[in-house]
Amino acid sequence: MHSMKKYGLICLLILTLTISGAVYLLYHKTTEANDTKSQTSGYADFLSKLIDSDLSDIPVYGYRIAKVYPHDPNAFTQGLVFDNGFIYESTGLHGRSSVRKVLMETGKVQNVHYLPSRYFGEGLTLWREKLIQLTWRSGVAFVYDKTNLHRLMDFKYHGEGWGITQDGTFLITSDGTPTLRFWEPETFAEVKHIKVHHSGVAITHLNELEFIKGEIYANVWKTDYIAIISPKTGEVVGWIDLANLLNNGASRGGPDVLNGIAYDPSQDRLFVTGKLWPKLFQIQLIPKIERNH
């Protein structure tokens, strides 16, 4: 009888510890998930406070809409490039990812190449006459002929793919972290990297990229901000606040976040759009906050 009671107590203890352990793990997993969700959803607020703080001494720009163009509301925009009157665009989502050539004035798709459903399309850039498209978590990039979007080759890289641009010498990529990587455009080997920061604070969620007048413009994911970054130091040298941009030119009805920057150097035109947005905007930057250095 004593042995049976002892055995019963041991079983009860094991059961209690098992339940307690499960509750502990569930609590911490739930807390961890909620913390992550909170950090992501609150990043725009964090940036806003950082930009407006006394620590900041760099300009912040607003915008003026110069012109509005049609944009495919089914395009989950991940990368955007302007070239000779056309917009080249990379779109995302599994089973819907593509690279496409679009006549900017009308928004009509002239040519499109769809990726296999296992790939999630990401950033896009034009290197000479070739388009280079990243994918999100597949570690594979695709190279296309600009004229017909025929796939010429693919290559592998480490880590996630988010945005890509080029400065005339190197390809520049983002992966959602504060790190921007510079690749040699023929071998795709990484040659250097920089850490993006503002007032000593690392800036994460760097997404779609565009190289404009010697600086890197980067969408900050899930915010209305574009960071203007020094390619030499990684220092943020300016901010663009595009709050309410879509509301100024079209009604919201399912569009996702701001994402997509393209530049026309011949006419000094800056274009922006977002995922599933029905409009592409040509904007002019205007001072919102000017500070003395």
C-alpha positions, 0 to 999 in steps of 0.5 A: 500500500505504501509503495502504491501511494508512493508510486501515485505521488510520483506520477502526480508529480510528473504530471504536474511538472509536465503541465507546468512545463507546457504552460510555461512554454506556451506562455513564453511562446505567446509572449514572444510572438506578441512581442515580435508583433508589437515590435513590428507594428510599432516600428513606425512610431519608434521611427517617428519619435527618433526622427523628431527627437533632439538627437536628430539634426538632419532634414525631413522632407514632405512631398508634393504630388506632381503627377499620378499614373495608373498602377495595377492594384493586383501587383504586390510591388517589391521592386521598381525601376524606370527606364526610357518611359517604361516601369520594370516591376518585380511583384511578390507573393507565392504563385503571383510573383513576376517581373514585368514591363509596364508603359508608365503613362497608361499602366498597361503591362507590355510583357510579363514573366511569372516565377514558379510558385515556390519563389516569392519575388523581391527587389529588382534593378537594371544593370546595363541591359539586364534585369536582376531580381531577388527572391525572399527566402529561396537564396536565388536571384534571376537575371533577365534580358531587358528587352524580352524578359527572357531568363538568362541565368540565376545565381545563389546568395546567402540570407534573405533577399529584400531590395536591390539597386546599383550605383554604377559600380556595385549592386547594393542589396538589403535583407531587412536588417540594418546591413546593406551589402555591395556585390560585384555585378559580374560575379555577384560576390560580396565586396563590402557592406555598411550598417545603416544608422541614425543618431547612433541607432541602427535602422532595420526593415530596409526594403526596396532600394534606389540609388539617386544622386549619389545616395541610397533611398530605402523604403522602411517596411511597414512605415511611410518613411524613406531613408536617404543613406550615405553609401560611404558611411551608412549614415542616414542623411535625410528622411522622406515622410510620405504619410497619407500619400495614397489617400491624396490620390486614390481611395484605400480599398485593400492596398498594402504598405508603401514600397517602390521607388524609381527615378528618372535621371534624365528629367529628375523625376521621382516615382513611388508606389506601394504593394497593391496600390492603384496609383503610381505617384510622381512626387517632388520633395519639399522641406518638412523639417529643416535643421541647422547642422 
